[in-house]
Amino acid sequence: MIVLGISAFYHDSAAALVRDGEVIAAAQEERFTRNKHDPAFPLNALKYCLDAARIEPARVDRVVFYEKPFLKFERLLETYLAFAPKGFSSFRKAMPLWIGEKLFQRDMILQELKAVAPDLAAREKLRFSEHHFSHAASAFYPSPFEEALVLTMDGVGEWTTTSAAIGRGNAIEIIKEIHFPHSLGLLYSAFTYYTGFKVNSGEYKLMGLAPYGTPVFKDLILEKLIDLKADGSFRLDLDYFDYCTGLTMTNRCFDGLFGGPPRKPEEQLTQHHMDLAASIQAVTEEIVLRLAKSLREETGQTNLCLAGGVALNCVANGKVLREAVFDRIFIQPAAGDAGGALGAALAVAHREGDLKRTLPQGPTAPRDGMKGSYLGPEFTQDEVERRLKAAGAVFAVAADDESLIEQTAQALADGQAVGWHQGRMEFGPRSLGNRSILGDPRSPTMQKTLNLKIKYRESFRPFAPSVLREKVSDWFELDVDSPYMLLVADVRQDHRKPMSEAEKALFGIDKLNVPRSDIPAVTHVDDSARIQTVHADTNPLYHGLISRFAELTGCPVLVNTSFNVRGEPIVCTPEDAFRCFMGCEIDLLVVGRCILRKSEQDPALARDYKNAFTLD
Amino acid sequence: MSMVAELFDFLNSRKKLWLVPLLALFLVFGGLFVLSQGSVVAPFIYTLF
């Protein structure tokens, strides 16, 4: 059975294709349209999925949308009713959108499908999956577990904001739910908004800011904003939030509680904002841990699957891992709404195809079914050369992979920033070594250079390490697979450097400039790191590159950050990579076997990239 | 019309037919907003719809 999954019309549109339960292809629309978080129908992603699977549209058995529009509309109606006459401004904005478009989503989807291929647009093929069920399916079906507890947490789908389910064989049964307006995702987003970051995009910045602060407001949040029970269930005090009826996340009561109005975007970050970030992070970790512990006790399950936007909070995930609540954890790499497309497709494939799950075998144990999340477009060497030539690039071609690795590893060891574009693009928000900017983590200046001269982003933001799986426990306090960069653990004590009293006294972001370990570029101010383990069987070329870098330097770790600048979607094509390369201070670009040096390029092709994108 | 029938079936299956009068009222108001606005564009703010 071939099933096409679609998420769209809210944020992070995506398409995914599943054949007999196997994930064949998946991609976010933003990568093709170059519009970050693009909510439009994923026409390009869908066409790509069909191309990648090499199938005629007529062979698609089912098309499934990742949520149920009528159920969402029901939530809106009941919310407006519950709060009336408050909420008129929100109602005024929402109703035209729903009456003009969203109530007709079935017809809209069919129309869009018809534009791709009339064979796809059959009414009887179209299905709708519940939002949190899509998330649950995206976490359980590709997991390496025969049986697991599945926990999903996000802002809101239709009604559900948190769900717990049991996945067993090819079935998922929801056992508990928390409903709107009580939402952990929306609570976190309220603080994202209040600290001046964009909701649904800046949450990971807030998480990165947290280690600079002290959780001085944790008790206040737990006392005033949220009634948290011992089992992790919770209710929010809606007197402090505006999202049910207004057009902002928080209100004046919230401002009063935390001493002033929300920070404006790009305004100076102060210790107050860092303390707020630390506090909401601490509360989030407390809630996730309580939920995990109580559900472990209640269900007796030993494996945990996570999805939903909150599952991208890798600091909280790391805490769950360290507390050893569960024996093993699998986190869907596309845990946000884009992954809903994949989950919806998997849910329908298993429900209607009555498939038996088979777990792919890794070197020592079953591997998950996400194929390293390398599910996007790839380009042949001929295609790369043709495209780069057409773009005006000057390049040399390495004779083989060994030569490519040697030249790249040398450049990295020399302190150069390298754009690395190889194989299939990643699905999900993280670059995992196929669309990455790489650097030497031992360099004390690499973090600053990457932030300010290459990514053009806020100087407080940390970078993540890619480390050989077999070496991870030599460098970090972690000894499990973390292939999707969704677990945080500390740099090992023997690689840390003690700070002097004067350095300890430094304020907030100044601490970041103090080298605190042998790999300062990937060590956050609290000595933690967001780790990606690199596996020879899922990405042999990247594994080979890090191995050669380790031979040259003794360090089996690289800085790995997404190949884009602030506000830009991660690059997809060789042309995207070349444009980004010419717009920032990356020294070397490697696309397939093509090697491009900045000094050899035509200066006329350089462009102002810093202001090319709307800030996120 | 098929959307209206589908929506009615949906509310019936959810045992929420009591929402129908409210829905009718909302549709009238909403329709007026559509006509008065001219175009349907998602607002540039964070919304839960």
Chai-1 contact restraints between the chains, C-beta under 6 A:
chainA,res_idxA,chainB,res_idxB,connection_type,confidence,min_distance_angstrom,max_distance_angstrom,comment,restraint_id
A,F70,B,F10,contact,1.0,0.0,6.0,A-B,restraint_1
A,L76,B,F49,contact,1.0,0.0,6.0,A-B,restraint_2
A,L77,B,L19,contact,1.0,0.0,6.0,A-B,restraint_3
A,R92,B,F33,contact,1.0,0.0,6.0,A-B,restraint_4
A,K93,B,P43,contact,1.0,0.0,6.0,A-B,restraint_5
A,A94,B,F49,contact,1.0,0.0,6.0,A-B,restraint_6
A,M95,B,G30,contact,1.0,0.0,6.0,A-B,restraint_7
A,M95,B,F33,contact,1.0,0.0,6.0,A-B,restraint_8
A,P96,B,F33,contact,1.0,0.0,6.0,A-B,restraint_9
A,P96,B,V34,contact,1.0,0.0,6.0,A-B,restraint_10
A,P96,B,Q37,contact,1.0,0.0,6.0,A-B,restraint_11
A,P96,B,V40,contact,1.0,0.0,6.0,A-B,restraint_12
A,L97,B,V40,contact,1.0,0.0,6.0,A-B,restraint_13
A,I99,B,G30,contact,1.0,0.0,6.0,A-B,restraint_14
A,I99,B,V34,contact,1.0,0.0,6.0,A-B,restraint_15
A,G100,B,V34,contact,1.0,0.0,6.0,A-B,restraint_16
A,G100,B,V40,contact,1.0,0.0,6.0,A-B,restraint_17
A,E101,B,V40,contact,1.0,0.0,6.0,A-B,restraint_18
A,L103,B,M3,contact,1.0,0.0,6.0,A-B,restraint_19
A,F104,B,M3,contact,1.0,0.0,6.0,A-B,restraint_20
A,V199,B,Y46,contact,1.0,0.0,6.0,A-B,restraint_21
A,Y243,B,L48,contact,1.0,0.0,6.0,A-B,restraint_22
A,L247,B,I45,contact,1.0,0.0,6.0,A-B,restraint_23
